[in-house]
């Protein structure tokens, strides 16, 4: 699997990409979902290193789009998932 590494955007003093409040929400989402995602991806790929790469890419994309993701009824994949 080819690795595509992108630099993590850094907030500037003029306009932050993610506010402190949003960053903590992203962290909460990550903490709540990482174990479930890791387990599902492990079953699908059978390769821990590939799972880690996929998760890094997925959570980076979520972080980049957090404003839209956090507005969803069910950002974990289903609006009917128990919370």
N, C-alpha and C positions, 0 to 999 in steps of 0.2 A: 504494500500500500504506500503510495507516494505521500510524503508529508508536506503539507502546505503551511508554512509558518508566517503568520502576520503579526506585525507589531501591535501591542495593545495601545489603543489611543490614550494619550494623557490629557487630562483636562487643562485648559489654559486658564489664566487668571481672568480673561475676558468673558469666557462662557464655558462653564463646566458641562461635560457630556452627561455626567450622572451626579445628581445631588447626593449629599450624605444620607439623606432619608431614603432615597431610591436605592443607593448602594446597599444599605442595610437590608432593604426588602429583597434585593437580588440575592444577598447572602442567605437570608432566611429561606428563600425559595430553593437555593442550591442545597442547603443543609437538609431540607425536607425531602428533596427529590433524588439526591445523588445515589443513595443506596438502592432504591428501586430501579433506577435507570442502569446502574452498574450491573445489577443482577440480570435484568432483561437482556442487556447487550452481551453479557458473558455467556448466556445460554445461546444467543444467536451466533456469536463469533467464535467462542471457545478460546479466545486469545486475549489475555489481560492487557497487553501493550496496545493492541488495536482498540480495545474498549476505552482505555485511557485517552487515546488520540481522538476518538469519536466524541467522548464526553467533553474534552477540552474545546473542540470545535463547536459543539452544540451549546455549551454554556457561554462561550464567547459571543455567539450569535444572539443568544437570549439577552445577554448583558447589553449588547449594542442596540437592541430593540426593546429594552425593558419598558419604556413608556407604553408601547403598544401591547406587549405581552401582559403587563400587570393590569391592563384594562379588560382583558378577556375574562369571561365567566369561568372558564376552566383552563388556565394556562398549563396545567399538568397533562392535558390531552383529552379531557372529557369534562363536560359541564356537570356530569352526574357522578363524578368520582367523589367518594366520601371524604370529608374533611373534618 
